[in-house]
Amino acid sequence: MTPFMGYFMLGSAFLLIVSMGLMLGRLLGGPTLYDRLLAVNSFGTKTVLFLCVFCFIIDRPDGVDIALLYALMNFIATIAVLKFFNYRALDVTLSGADAEDAR
Amino acid sequence: MSLIFAAATETAHAAEHAIHVDWIGVIRTIGTVVSMAAGLLFVLAGTIGVLRLPDFYTRLHAAGMTDTLGAELILLALIFQSDSLQMVLKLLLVAFFLLVTSPTATHAVAHAAYRAGLKPLLGDYRAPDLEEDGT
């Protein structure tokens, strides 16, 4: 990586951190629960991007694996929290007629 | 622009009496810079939209649209920079999972908020009733 690319990647990582910090404002001050969930989801996406850029900066390709894991975990966490606040429980089956009964 | 050419020619082999420009490096550098700048623009615009828009559904629009496109553009910029095929495949896998899961999560949040009875700001218009449109 050339020095110009190194500084460019550092600037991009800094802007991603600034974006994550601004998103924390909506997370802490969101009026409703869903605003906070949206902020958490967007924060997770930006974290994945920051991990990818950061593992290019430190020149270790292993970080992309962690970013991939974090992307999947972020999605599952969002769905699980939504399901919990919809049904007040996590052991509700969501397929077919059972979902209709649960409502 | 001169910075980009200087960055590209640093790794190029200098022939006798002439500087040989590494055109593949120039194309990769320009692709990285353009994609990363566009992706950061989308990500920052989405963040500012989430902070400043008045309603939950408009905030959802800002975050859901721009995060997906911005993430794909930033990962495209990193794909331009990667050296090995393994790195390219891993970044493509991350991009694929973000492309699948990010709109799904956005839709799930919007659906849960609408089922919970959160009404959008509509002005003169009227939101469809939950009893009328079923699911």
gemmi code that builds the backbone of each chain (N, CA, C; Angstrom):
import gemmi

chains = {
    "A": [
        ("MET", (0.845, -1.200, 0.000), (0.000, 0.000, 0.000), (0.878, 1.247, 0.000)),
        ("THR", (0.592, 2.144, -0.898), (1.387, 3.372, -0.988), (1.052, 4.299, 0.181)),
        ("PRO", (1.945, 5.251, 0.502), (1.643, 6.168, 1.620), (0.370, 6.971, 1.407)),
        ("PHE", (0.097, 7.385, 0.159), (-1.144, 8.118, -0.096), (-2.355, 7.275, 0.272)),
        ("MET", (-2.323, 5.987, -0.106), (-3.453, 5.106, 0.210), (-3.590, 4.916, 1.714)),
        ("GLY", (-2.416, 4.858, 2.414), (-2.491, 4.709, 3.861), (-3.187, 5.881, 4.517)),
        ("TYR", (-2.805, 7.103, 4.121), (-3.453, 8.280, 4.708), (-4.919, 8.357, 4.308)),
        ("PHE", (-5.217, 7.948, 3.067), (-6.622, 7.981, 2.620), (-7.477, 7.011, 3.437)),
        ("MET", (-6.911, 5.814, 3.701), (-7.658, 4.842, 4.506), (-7.826, 5.341, 5.938)),
        ("LEU", (-6.778, 6.033, 6.477), (-6.899, 6.580, 7.830), (-8.003, 7.625, 7.893)),
        ("GLY", (-8.071, 8.493, 6.865), (-9.127, 9.498, 6.843), (-10.502, 8.884, 6.728)),
        ("SER", (-10.614, 7.811, 5.914), (-11.909, 7.145, 5.765), (-12.338, 6.510, 7.084)),
        ("ALA", (-11.369, 5.878, 7.788), (-11.707, 5.267, 9.074), (-12.131, 6.326, 10.082)),
        ("PHE", (-11.465, 7.489, 10.027), (-11.842, 8.569, 10.944), (-13.255, 9.061, 10.648)),
        ("LEU", (-13.593, 9.213, 9.356), (-14.950, 9.663, 9.020), (-15.994, 8.626, 9.429)),
        ("LEU", (-15.648, 7.332, 9.313), (-16.590, 6.303, 9.758), (-16.800, 6.377, 11.271)),
        ("ILE", (-15.712, 6.672, 12.026), (-15.853, 6.794, 13.478), (-16.714, 8.007, 13.821)),
        ("VAL", (-16.528, 9.109, 13.067), (-17.364, 10.293, 13.295), (-18.834, 9.961, 13.049)),
        ("SER", (-19.083, 9.189, 11.981), (-20.461, 8.807, 11.667), (-21.050, 7.920, 12.763)),
        ("MET", (-20.225, 6.997, 13.291), (-20.706, 6.142, 14.377), (-21.009, 6.966, 15.620)),
        ("GLY", (-20.164, 7.970, 15.913), (-20.411, 8.808, 17.080), (-21.671, 9.634, 16.948)),
        ("LEU", (-21.938, 10.125, 15.715), (-23.179, 10.872, 15.512), (-24.385, 9.963, 15.667)),
        ("MET", (-24.227, 8.693, 15.233), (-25.348, 7.761, 15.355), (-25.643, 7.444, 16.818)),
        ("LEU", (-24.610, 7.543, 17.681), (-24.839, 7.332, 19.119), (-25.788, 8.384, 19.689)),
        ("GLY", (-25.799, 9.585, 19.079), (-26.715, 10.612, 19.553), (-28.161, 10.184, 19.394)),
        ("ARG", (-28.496, 9.594, 18.238), (-29.858, 9.104, 18.041), (-30.135, 7.909, 18.940)),
        ("LEU", (-29.087, 7.105, 19.191), (-29.281, 5.930, 20.060), (-29.610, 6.359, 21.490)),
        ("LEU", (-28.938, 7.407, 21.991), (-29.179, 7.820, 23.375), (-30.427, 8.674, 23.494)),
        ("GLY", (-30.757, 9.457, 22.464), (-31.860, 10.386, 22.607), (-33.072, 10.077, 21.762)),
        ("GLY", (-33.170, 8.817, 21.267), (-34.307, 8.498, 20.414), (-35.609, 8.529, 21.182)),
        ("PRO", (-36.678, 9.106, 20.609), (-37.933, 9.189, 21.373), (-38.565, 7.818, 21.598)),
        ("THR", (-38.533, 6.948, 20.601), (-39.183, 5.651, 20.745), (-38.149, 4.539, 20.750)),
        ("LEU", (-38.644, 3.336, 21.077), (-37.780, 2.149, 21.061), (-37.244, 1.877, 19.662)),
        ("TYR", (-38.087, 2.115, 18.647), (-37.699, 1.731, 17.286), (-36.626, 2.643, 16.730)),
        ("ASP", (-36.616, 3.911, 17.188), (-35.504, 4.782, 16.817), (-34.189, 4.230, 17.330)),
        ("ARG", (-34.212, 3.757, 18.572), (-32.981, 3.208, 19.145), (-32.550, 1.942, 18.412)),
        ("LEU", (-33.534, 1.100, 18.057), (-33.181, -0.132, 17.327), (-32.598, 0.185, 15.962)),
        ("LEU", (-33.185, 1.182, 15.303), (-32.658, 1.605, 14.003), (-31.230, 2.116, 14.138)),
        ("ALA", (-30.975, 2.884, 15.204), (-29.635, 3.412, 15.425), (-28.653, 2.283, 15.715)),
        ("VAL", (-29.080, 1.281, 16.482), (-28.189, 0.151, 16.781), (-27.855, -0.610, 15.505)),
        ("ASN", (-28.865, -0.822, 14.664), (-28.638, -1.546, 13.415), (-27.680, -0.795, 12.496)),
        ("SER", (-27.891, 0.520, 12.375), (-27.015, 1.322, 11.522), (-25.598, 1.394, 12.103)),
        ("PHE", (-25.517, 1.470, 13.423), (-24.207, 1.468, 14.090), (-23.461, 0.171, 13.791)),
        ("GLY", (-24.186, -0.952, 13.806), (-23.552, -2.229, 13.509), (-23.031, -2.304, 12.089)),
        ("THR", (-23.809, -1.768, 11.144), (-23.339, -1.752, 9.754), (-22.068, -0.926, 9.615)),
        ("LYS", (-22.044, 0.236, 10.286), (-20.846, 1.081, 10.221), (-19.669, 0.405, 10.922)),
        ("THR", (-19.941, -0.384, 11.965), (-18.857, -1.102, 12.629), (-18.226, -2.121, 11.694)),
        ("VAL", (-19.069, -2.812, 10.906), (-18.546, -3.773, 9.937), (-17.641, -3.068, 8.927)),
        ("LEU", (-18.089, -1.910, 8.420), (-17.281, -1.167, 7.457), (-15.976, -0.701, 8.088)),
        ("PHE", (-16.049, -0.223, 9.347), (-14.834, 0.239, 10.004), (-13.851, -0.903, 10.222)),
        ("LEU", (-14.358, -2.089, 10.567), (-13.456, -3.234, 10.743), (-12.762, -3.586, 9.432)),
        ("CYS", (-13.516, -3.550, 8.313), (-12.910, -3.863, 7.019), (-11.819, -2.853, 6.670)),
        ("VAL", (-12.100, -1.550, 6.869), (-11.090, -0.533, 6.559), (-9.895, -0.660, 7.500)),
        ("PHE", (-10.166, -0.953, 8.768), (-9.080, -1.004, 9.761), (-8.145, -2.173, 9.505)),
        ("CYS", (-8.695, -3.316, 9.036), (-7.796, -4.432, 8.784), (-6.988, -4.200, 7.518)),
        ("PHE", (-7.437, -3.249, 6.650), (-6.555, -2.843, 5.557), (-5.459, -1.928, 6.072)),
        ("ILE", (-5.768, -1.079, 7.066), (-4.772, -0.141, 7.585), (-3.648, -0.898, 8.282)),
        ("ILE", (-4.010, -1.847, 9.149), (-2.967, -2.570, 9.869), (-2.436, -3.749, 9.076)),
        ("ASP", (-2.954, -3.954, 7.843), (-2.437, -4.955, 6.923), (-2.532, -6.368, 7.493)),
        ("ARG", (-3.667, -6.670, 8.106), (-3.913, -8.039, 8.555), (-5.252, -8.486, 7.989)),
        ("PRO", (-5.239, -9.413, 7.032), (-6.494, -9.782, 6.355), (-7.461, -10.583, 7.223)),
        ("ASP", (-7.050, -10.966, 8.452), (-7.937, -11.765, 9.296), (-9.145, -10.978, 9.770)),
        ("GLY", (-9.016, -9.631, 9.783), (-10.088, -8.821, 10.325), (-11.380, -8.917, 9.554)),
        ("VAL", (-11.295, -9.288, 8.270), (-12.510, -9.380, 7.469), (-13.399, -10.516, 7.967)),
        ("ASP", (-12.769, -11.565, 8.515), (-13.563, -12.661, 9.096), (-14.398, -12.151, 10.266)),
        ("ILE", (-13.757, -11.320, 11.113), (-14.479, -10.764, 12.260), (-15.599, -9.857, 11.776)),
        ("ALA", (-15.341, -9.111, 10.699), (-16.376, -8.232, 10.162), (-17.563, -9.039, 9.644)),
        ("LEU", (-17.262, -10.165, 8.982), (-18.333, -11.039, 8.478), (-19.163, -11.597, 9.633)),
        ("LEU", (-18.471, -12.040, 10.674), (-19.173, -12.553, 11.864), (-20.039, -11.472, 12.487)),
        ("TYR", (-19.506, -10.250, 12.549), (-20.242, -9.171, 13.178), (-21.462, -8.780, 12.360)),
        ("ALA", (-21.368, -8.874, 11.023), (-22.524, -8.553, 10.182), (-23.667, -9.528, 10.444)),
        ("LEU", (-23.343, -10.822, 10.510), (-24.390, -11.824, 10.767), (-24.969, -11.665, 12.166)),
        ("MET", (-24.094, -11.412, 13.165), (-24.564, -11.301, 14.544), (-25.436, -10.070, 14.724)),
        ("ASN", (-25.110, -9.001, 14.016), (-25.885, -7.766, 14.109), (-27.307, -7.987, 13.607)),
        ("PHE", (-27.430, -8.705, 12.493), (-28.760, -8.990, 11.943), (-29.578, -9.846, 12.907)),
        ("ILE", (-28.950, -10.906, 13.441), (-29.684, -11.800, 14.336), (-30.070, -11.070, 15.610)),
        ("ALA", (-29.194, -10.189, 16.119), (-29.514, -9.453, 17.341), (-30.691, -8.515, 17.113)),
        ("THR", (-30.727, -7.849, 15.941), (-31.847, -6.946, 15.657), (-33.162, -7.705, 15.607)),
        ("ILE", (-33.169, -8.859, 14.905), (-34.397, -9.644, 14.791), (-34.823, -10.165, 16.158)),
        ("ALA", (-33.837, -10.601, 16.989), (-34.184, -11.157, 18.298), (-34.773, -10.096, 19.209)),
        ("VAL", (-34.197, -8.881, 19.198), (-34.724, -7.816, 20.053), (-36.117, -7.400, 19.599)),
        ("LEU", (-36.327, -7.338, 18.270), (-37.669, -7.005, 17.760), (-38.690, -8.052, 18.184)),
        ("LYS", (-38.307, -9.332, 18.072), (-39.230, -10.394, 18.449), (-39.529, -10.345, 19.935)),
        ("PHE", (-38.509, -10.032, 20.737), (-38.739, -9.963, 22.177), (-39.705, -8.838, 22.529)),
        ("PHE", (-39.538, -7.668, 21.905), (-40.417, -6.572, 22.265), (-41.791, -6.713, 21.635)),
        ("ASN", (-41.930, -7.588, 20.614), (-43.258, -7.815, 20.045), (-44.053, -8.819, 20.875)),
        ("TYR", (-43.401, -9.912, 21.324), (-44.125, -10.983, 22.012), (-43.806, -11.065, 23.488)),
        ("ARG", (-42.847, -10.253, 23.985), (-42.408, -10.309, 25.376), (-41.817, -11.664, 25.733)),
        ("ALA", (-41.423, -12.450, 24.752), (-40.787, -13.735, 25.012), (-39.999, -14.105, 23.769)),
        ("LEU", (-39.024, -14.994, 23.934), (-38.208, -15.375, 22.790), (-38.538, -16.768, 22.280)),
        ("ASP", (-39.342, -17.577, 23.035), (-39.593, -18.952, 22.618), (-40.922, -19.079, 21.887)),
        ("VAL", (-41.276, -18.080, 21.089), (-42.500, -18.138, 20.300), (-42.135, -18.598, 18.899)),
        ("THR", (-42.820, -19.633, 18.422), (-42.564, -20.055, 17.047), (-43.269, -19.090, 16.100)),
        ("LEU", (-42.646, -18.848, 14.979), (-43.135, -17.790, 14.097), (-43.587, -18.324, 12.747)),
        ("SER", (-43.965, -19.617, 12.657), (-44.280, -20.150, 11.339), (-45.762, -20.489, 11.259)),
        ("GLY", (-46.425, -20.033, 10.220), (-47.773, -20.460, 9.871), (-48.812, -20.129, 10.920)),
        ("ALA", (-49.595, -21.142, 11.306), (-50.738, -20.925, 12.178), (-50.307, -20.571, 13.599)),
        ("ASP", (-49.108, -21.024, 14.015), (-48.643, -20.703, 15.354), (-48.446, -19.212, 15.517)),
        ("ALA", (-47.972, -18.562, 14.457), (-47.781, -17.122, 14.527), (-49.122, -16.419, 14.677)),
        ("GLU", (-50.163, -16.941, 14.013), (-51.496, -16.343, 14.146), (-52.027, -16.531, 15.562)),
        ("ASP", (-51.771, -17.705, 16.173), (-52.233, -17.936, 17.527), (-51.500, -17.047, 18.520)),
        ("ALA", (-50.229, -16.811, 18.263), (-49.441, -16.022, 19.198), (-49.922, -14.579, 19.244)),
        ("ARG", (-50.524, -14.129, 18.136), (-51.072, -12.787, 18.163), (-52.394, -12.825, 18.876)),
    ],
    "B": [
        ("MET", (-4.871, 15.367, -8.184), (-4.588, 14.395, -9.251), (-3.105, 14.068, -9.292)),
        ("SER", (-2.240, 15.066, -9.057), (-0.803, 14.796, -9.090), (-0.411, 13.869, -7.944)),
        ("LEU", (-1.157, 13.972, -6.812), (-0.884, 13.059, -5.693), (-1.149, 11.618, -6.093)),
        ("ILE", (-2.230, 11.424, -6.851), (-2.588, 10.071, -7.266), (-1.518, 9.506, -8.184)),
        ("PHE", (-1.061, 10.340, -9.141), (-0.033, 9.846, -10.052), (1.268, 9.592, -9.318)),
        ("ALA", (1.591, 10.440, -8.347), (2.804, 10.215, -7.563), (2.699, 8.920, -6.773)),
        ("ALA", (1.495, 8.659, -6.241), (1.313, 7.417, -5.488), (1.433, 6.214, -6.391)),
        ("ALA", (0.962, 6.347, -7.638), (1.007, 5.198, -8.533), (2.404, 4.966, -9.069)),
        ("THR", (3.143, 6.033, -9.326), (4.460, 5.854, -9.920), (5.506, 5.502, -8.890)),
        ("GLU", (5.164, 5.583, -7.608), (6.152, 5.227, -6.606), (6.533, 3.760, -6.698)),
        ("THR", (5.553, 2.907, -6.974), (5.829, 1.485, -7.056), (6.187, 1.042, -8.463)),
        ("ALA", (6.082, 1.942, -9.449), (6.370, 1.536, -10.823), (7.871, 1.426, -11.040)),
        ("HIS", (8.232, 0.563, -11.977), (9.646, 0.419, -12.301), (10.060, 1.533, -13.258)),
        ("ALA", (11.130, 2.222, -12.910), (11.597, 3.313, -13.758), (12.473, 2.755, -14.868)),
        ("ALA", (12.059, 3.006, -16.105), (12.864, 2.594, -17.245), (13.989, 3.631, -17.445)),
        ("GLU", (14.873, 3.393, -18.393), (15.950, 4.345, -18.657), (15.375, 5.611, -19.272)),
        ("HIS", (15.717, 6.757, -18.694), (15.413, 8.100, -19.199), (13.919, 8.387, -19.248)),
        ("ALA", (13.071, 7.524, -18.704), (11.626, 7.812, -18.757), (10.958, 7.112, -17.582)),
        ("ILE", (9.903, 7.748, -17.038), (9.153, 7.144, -15.939), (8.036, 6.316, -16.524)),
        ("HIS", (8.034, 5.043, -16.205), (6.981, 4.150, -16.694), (5.816, 4.196, -15.725)),
        ("VAL", (4.645, 4.602, -16.223), (3.476, 4.746, -15.360), (2.771, 3.408, -15.240)),
        ("ASP", (2.485, 3.032, -13.995), (1.774, 1.787, -13.725), (0.271, 2.032, -13.876)),
        ("TRP", (-0.257, 1.723, -15.076), (-1.643, 2.122, -15.364), (-2.650, 1.312, -14.557)),
        ("ILE", (-2.313, 0.053, -14.256), (-3.219, -0.745, -13.420), (-3.324, -0.113, -12.029)),
        ("GLY", (-2.166, 0.336, -11.513), (-2.180, 0.988, -10.203), (-2.974, 2.282, -10.221)),
        ("VAL", (-2.844, 3.044, -11.319), (-3.603, 4.306, -11.432), (-5.099, 4.021, -11.429)),
        ("ILE", (-5.505, 2.989, -12.205), (-6.935, 2.668, -12.272), (-7.432, 2.197, -10.914)),
        ("ARG", (-6.627, 1.360, -10.227), (-7.060, 0.880, -8.895), (-7.149, 2.028, -7.909)),
        ("THR", (-6.175, 2.960, -7.957), (-6.205, 4.076, -7.013), (-7.408, 4.980, -7.260)),
        ("ILE", (-7.673, 5.291, -8.550), (-8.797, 6.177, -8.858), (-10.117, 5.497, -8.491)),
        ("GLY", (-10.222, 4.194, -8.782), (-11.436, 3.468, -8.411), (-11.652, 3.460, -6.912)),
        ("THR", (-10.556, 3.256, -6.160), (-10.682, 3.261, -4.701), (-11.121, 4.621, -4.186)),
        ("VAL", (-10.468, 5.688, -4.713), (-10.767, 7.030, -4.192), (-12.210, 7.414, -4.514)),
        ("VAL", (-12.649, 7.141, -5.758), (-14.009, 7.537, -6.143), (-15.051, 6.741, -5.361)),
        ("SER", (-14.851, 5.414, -5.266), (-15.842, 4.597, -4.558), (-15.885, 4.928, -3.072)),
        ("MET", (-14.698, 5.116, -2.472), (-14.681, 5.397, -1.035), (-15.297, 6.754, -0.746)),
        ("ALA", (-15.022, 7.764, -1.618), (-15.601, 9.086, -1.373), (-17.115, 9.041, -1.509)),
        ("ALA", (-17.615, 8.328, -2.523), (-19.069, 8.238, -2.701), (-19.704, 7.480, -1.545)),
        ("GLY", (-19.057, 6.386, -1.114), (-19.613, 5.614, -0.010), (-19.634, 6.402, 1.289)),
        ("LEU", (-18.539, 7.157, 1.565), (-18.521, 7.966, 2.793), (-19.549, 9.074, 2.722)),
        ("LEU", (-19.751, 9.626, 1.499), (-20.787, 10.662, 1.344), (-22.158, 10.095, 1.692)),
        ("PHE", (-22.442, 8.882, 1.185), (-23.751, 8.272, 1.474), (-23.894, 7.969, 2.964)),
        ("VAL", (-22.821, 7.429, 3.571), (-22.913, 7.057, 4.988), (-23.118, 8.290, 5.861)),
        ("LEU", (-22.363, 9.366, 5.569), (-22.515, 10.576, 6.385), (-23.869, 11.227, 6.148)),
        ("ALA", (-24.364, 11.188, 4.887), (-25.687, 11.757, 4.613), (-26.768, 10.984, 5.356)),
        ("GLY", (-26.622, 9.652, 5.399), (-27.597, 8.853, 6.133), (-27.564, 9.147, 7.616)),
        ("THR", (-26.350, 9.339, 8.161), (-26.246, 9.643, 9.591), (-26.879, 10.985, 9.921)),
        ("ILE", (-26.601, 11.999, 9.082), (-27.180, 13.320, 9.328), (-28.695, 13.269, 9.160)),
        ("GLY", (-29.167, 12.434, 8.202), (-30.608, 12.273, 8.030), (-31.246, 11.631, 9.247)),
        ("VAL", (-30.589, 10.617, 9.808), (-31.133, 9.978, 11.009), (-31.163, 10.976, 12.166)),
        ("LEU", (-30.179, 11.852, 12.236), (-30.171, 12.807, 13.339), (-31.214, 13.900, 13.168)),
        ("ARG", (-31.487, 14.343, 11.935), (-32.234, 15.585, 11.769), (-33.648, 15.427, 11.245)),
        ("LEU", (-34.018, 14.278, 10.668), (-35.362, 14.170, 10.099), (-36.407, 14.070, 11.219)),
        ("PRO", (-37.640, 14.508, 10.953), (-38.583, 14.712, 12.066), (-39.309, 13.471, 12.544)),
        ("ASP", (-39.351, 12.412, 11.770), (-40.289, 11.326, 12.025), (-39.530, 10.008, 12.010)),
        ("PHE", (-40.080, 8.970, 12.659), (-39.377, 7.690, 12.673), (-39.257, 7.104, 11.284)),
        ("TYR", (-40.338, 7.198, 10.485), (-40.307, 6.539, 9.174), (-39.381, 7.259, 8.201)),
        ("THR", (-39.276, 8.574, 8.321), (-38.316, 9.277, 7.466), (-36.884, 8.961, 7.891)),
        ("ARG", (-36.663, 8.827, 9.188), (-35.330, 8.413, 9.656), (-34.985, 7.019, 9.145)),
        ("LEU", (-36.008, 6.151, 9.139), (-35.812, 4.792, 8.616), (-35.426, 4.831, 7.148)),
        ("HIS", (-36.085, 5.725, 6.397), (-35.759, 5.886, 4.975), (-34.305, 6.303, 4.806)),
        ("ALA", (-33.884, 7.320, 5.569), (-32.510, 7.800, 5.443), (-31.515, 6.696, 5.778)),
        ("ALA", (-31.726, 6.008, 6.900), (-30.752, 4.999, 7.318), (-30.770, 3.791, 6.397)),
        ("GLY", (-31.965, 3.314, 6.042), (-32.047, 2.085, 5.265), (-31.506, 2.217, 3.855)),
        ("MET", (-31.845, 3.328, 3.183), (-31.365, 3.490, 1.811), (-29.864, 3.699, 1.778)),
        ("THR", (-29.388, 4.705, 2.549), (-28.008, 5.131, 2.357), (-27.020, 4.158, 2.963)),
        ("ASP", (-27.413, 3.435, 4.021), (-26.450, 2.519, 4.608), (-26.139, 1.355, 3.683)),
        ("THR", (-27.165, 0.864, 2.986), (-26.921, -0.252, 2.076), (-26.002, 0.162, 0.934)),
        ("LEU", (-26.341, 1.285, 0.272), (-25.528, 1.715, -0.870), (-24.138, 2.164, -0.426)),
        ("GLY", (-24.062, 2.881, 0.699), (-22.759, 3.322, 1.169), (-21.867, 2.159, 1.551)),
        ("ALA", (-22.444, 1.139, 2.190), (-21.650, -0.024, 2.572), (-21.125, -0.748, 1.342)),
        ("GLU", (-22.002, -0.911, 0.331), (-21.546, -1.604, -0.881), (-20.432, -0.822, -1.569)),
        ("LEU", (-20.545, 0.522, -1.597), (-19.512, 1.321, -2.273), (-18.188, 1.265, -1.514)),
        ("ILE", (-18.237, 1.304, -0.179), (-16.987, 1.242, 0.596), (-16.332, -0.128, 0.434)),
        ("LEU", (-17.150, -1.194, 0.417), (-16.562, -2.527, 0.209), (-16.010, -2.670, -1.200)),
        ("LEU", (-16.644, -1.994, -2.197), (-16.094, -2.005, -3.555), (-14.735, -1.312, -3.598)),
        ("ALA", (-14.617, -0.205, -2.843), (-13.326, 0.486, -2.768), (-12.262, -0.410, -2.154)),
        ("LEU", (-12.623, -1.188, -1.136), (-11.646, -2.096, -0.526), (-11.305, -3.238, -1.469)),
        ("ILE", (-12.284, -3.683, -2.293), (-11.995, -4.744, -3.260), (-10.987, -4.255, -4.288)),
        ("PHE", (-11.080, -2.964, -4.678), (-10.076, -2.405, -5.589), (-8.684, -2.452, -4.981)),
        ("GLN", (-8.570, -2.342, -3.656), (-7.271, -2.279, -3.010), (-6.696, -3.634, -2.665)),
        ("SER", (-7.523, -4.695, -2.658), (-7.034, -5.963, -2.133), (-6.111, -6.645, -3.139)),
        ("ASP", (-5.150, -7.400, -2.595), (-4.114, -7.979, -3.434), (-4.394, -9.424, -3.834)),
        ("SER", (-5.028, -10.191, -2.941), (-5.173, -11.621, -3.208), (-6.624, -11.968, -3.519)),
        ("LEU", (-6.804, -13.106, -4.164), (-8.150, -13.563, -4.520), (-8.959, -13.913, -3.271)),
        ("GLN", (-8.252, -14.419, -2.241), (-8.932, -14.775, -0.996), (-9.567, -13.556, -0.343)),
        ("MET", (-8.820, -12.449, -0.366), (-9.331, -11.204, 0.214), (-10.557, -10.723, -0.561)),
        ("VAL", (-10.486, -10.803, -1.903), (-11.607, -10.359, -2.733), (-12.850, -11.191, -2.440)),
        ("LEU", (-12.667, -12.512, -2.295), (-13.823, -13.379, -2.035), (-14.432, -13.094, -0.669)),
        ("LYS", (-13.553, -12.845, 0.350), (-14.084, -12.556, 1.684), (-14.853, -11.245, 1.685)),
        ("LEU", (-14.308, -10.228, 0.980), (-15.011, -8.941, 0.948), (-16.321, -9.062, 0.178)),
        ("LEU", (-16.334, -9.905, -0.882), (-17.588, -10.118, -1.619), (-18.615, -10.817, -0.740)),
        ("LEU", (-18.137, -11.714, 0.139), (-19.058, -12.401, 1.048), (-19.664, -11.415, 2.048)),
        ("VAL", (-18.805, -10.526, 2.592), (-19.320, -9.494, 3.506), (-20.336, -8.617, 2.787)),
        ("ALA", (-20.019, -8.231, 1.539), (-20.927, -7.364, 0.780), (-22.249, -8.068, 0.517)),
        ("PHE", (-22.178, -9.378, 0.211), (-23.414, -10.124, -0.053), (-24.286, -10.201, 1.197)),
        ("PHE", (-23.657, -10.497, 2.352), (-24.465, -10.611, 3.569), (-25.039, -9.262, 3.980)),
        ("LEU", (-24.262, -8.177, 3.796), (-24.825, -6.859, 4.110), (-25.973, -6.536, 3.171)),
        ("LEU", (-25.826, -6.912, 1.891), (-26.885, -6.625, 0.909), (-28.150, -7.400, 1.231)),
        ("VAL", (-28.010, -8.601, 1.808), (-29.202, -9.380, 2.140), (-29.792, -8.929, 3.471)),
        ("THR", (-28.942, -8.767, 4.504), (-29.478, -8.585, 5.848), (-29.880, -7.148, 6.158)),
        ("SER", (-29.243, -6.161, 5.548), (-29.533, -4.779, 5.937), (-30.947, -4.340, 5.539)),
        ("PRO", (-31.425, -4.590, 4.291), (-32.818, -4.236, 3.994), (-33.813, -5.088, 4.761)),
        ("THR", (-33.443, -6.350, 5.063), (-34.354, -7.195, 5.835), (-34.535, -6.653, 7.248)),
        ("ALA", (-33.444, -6.240, 7.870), (-33.553, -5.687, 9.217), (-34.338, -4.378, 9.204)),
        ("THR", (-34.105, -3.556, 8.178), (-34.849, -2.300, 8.079), (-36.337, -2.554, 7.927)),
        ("HIS", (-36.682, -3.541, 7.087), (-38.085, -3.883, 6.899), (-38.690, -4.438, 8.186)),
        ("ALA", (-37.914, -5.237, 8.925), (-38.437, -5.808, 10.166), (-38.707, -4.711, 11.189)),
        ("VAL", (-37.794, -3.733, 11.285), (-37.997, -2.630, 12.231), (-39.225, -1.819, 11.841)),
        ("ALA", (-39.381, -1.536, 10.528), (-40.527, -0.743, 10.079), (-41.830, -1.481, 10.332)),
        ("HIS", (-41.843, -2.794, 10.059), (-43.055, -3.591, 10.246), (-43.429, -3.664, 11.721)),
        ("ALA", (-42.421, -3.869, 12.591), (-42.706, -3.950, 14.024), (-43.231, -2.618, 14.546)),
        ("ALA", (-42.661, -1.513, 14.068), (-43.129, -0.204, 14.530), (-44.551, 0.058, 14.053)),
        ("TYR", (-44.870, -0.350, 12.825), (-46.214, -0.110, 12.301), (-47.239, -0.987, 13.007)),
        ("ARG", (-46.861, -2.229, 13.326), (-47.780, -3.104, 14.061), (-47.996, -2.606, 15.484)),
        ("ALA", (-46.945, -1.989, 16.056), (-47.085, -1.495, 17.425), (-47.898, -0.213, 17.480)),
        ("GLY", (-48.325, 0.304, 16.324), (-49.218, 1.446, 16.320), (-48.534, 2.790, 16.248)),
        ("LEU", (-47.279, 2.828, 15.822), (-46.577, 4.102, 15.666), (-47.032, 4.745, 14.369)),
        ("LYS", (-47.735, 5.896, 14.468), (-48.286, 6.522, 13.264), (-47.259, 7.450, 12.640)),
        ("PRO", (-47.160, 7.446, 11.311), (-46.262, 8.397, 10.654), (-46.854, 9.802, 10.625)),
        ("LEU", (-45.994, 10.795, 10.553), (-46.445, 12.172, 10.351), (-46.916, 12.301, 8.912)),
        ("LEU", (-48.189, 12.668, 8.694), (-48.701, 12.632, 7.337), (-49.267, 13.956, 6.853)),
        ("GLY", (-49.514, 14.936, 7.703), (-50.102, 16.171, 7.204), (-51.546, 15.956, 6.820)),
        ("ASP", (-51.880, 16.209, 5.560), (-53.269, 16.096, 5.123), (-53.664, 14.666, 4.808)),
        ("TYR", (-52.695, 13.766, 4.667), (-53.014, 12.413, 4.240), (-53.387, 11.555, 5.432)),
        ("ARG", (-53.850, 10.341, 5.182), (-54.338, 9.467, 6.229), (-53.651, 8.111, 6.107)),
        ("ALA", (-53.149, 7.599, 7.228), (-52.483, 6.302, 7.195), (-53.528, 5.198, 7.061)),
        ("PRO", (-53.261, 4.109, 6.318), (-54.193, 3.003, 6.247), (-54.327, 2.340, 7.614)),
        ("ASP", (-55.552, 1.966, 7.960), (-55.783, 1.382, 9.274), (-55.189, -0.001, 9.350)),
        ("LEU", (-54.788, -0.394, 10.552), (-54.208, -1.715, 10.739), (-55.249, -2.800, 10.515)),
        ("GLU", (-56.546, -2.505, 10.798), (-57.569, -3.524, 10.621), (-57.877, -3.748, 9.150)),
        ("GLU", (-57.679, -2.715, 8.325), (-58.061, -2.851, 6.925), (-57.069, -3.670, 6.128)),
        ("ASP", (-55.785, -3.393, 6.327), (-54.816, -4.003, 5.414), (-54.230, -5.299, 5.959)),
        ("GLY", (-54.851, -5.887, 6.995), (-54.411, -7.199, 7.441), (-53.031, -7.179, 8.054)),
        ("THR", (-52.115, -7.937, 7.467), (-50.774, -8.013, 8.040), (-50.096, -6.684, 7.873)),
    ],
}
model = gemmi.Model(1)
for chain_id, residues in chains.items():
    chain = gemmi.Chain(chain_id)
    for i, (resn, *xyz) in enumerate(residues, 1):
        res = gemmi.Residue()
        res.name, res.seqid = resn, gemmi.SeqId(i, " ")
        for name, pos in zip(("N", "CA", "C"), xyz):
            atom = gemmi.Atom()
            atom.name, atom.element = name, gemmi.Element(name[0])
            atom.pos, atom.b_iso = gemmi.Position(*pos), 0.0
            res.add_atom(atom)
        chain.add_residue(res)
    model.add_chain(chain)
structure = gemmi.Structure()
structure.add_model(model)
structure.setup_entities()
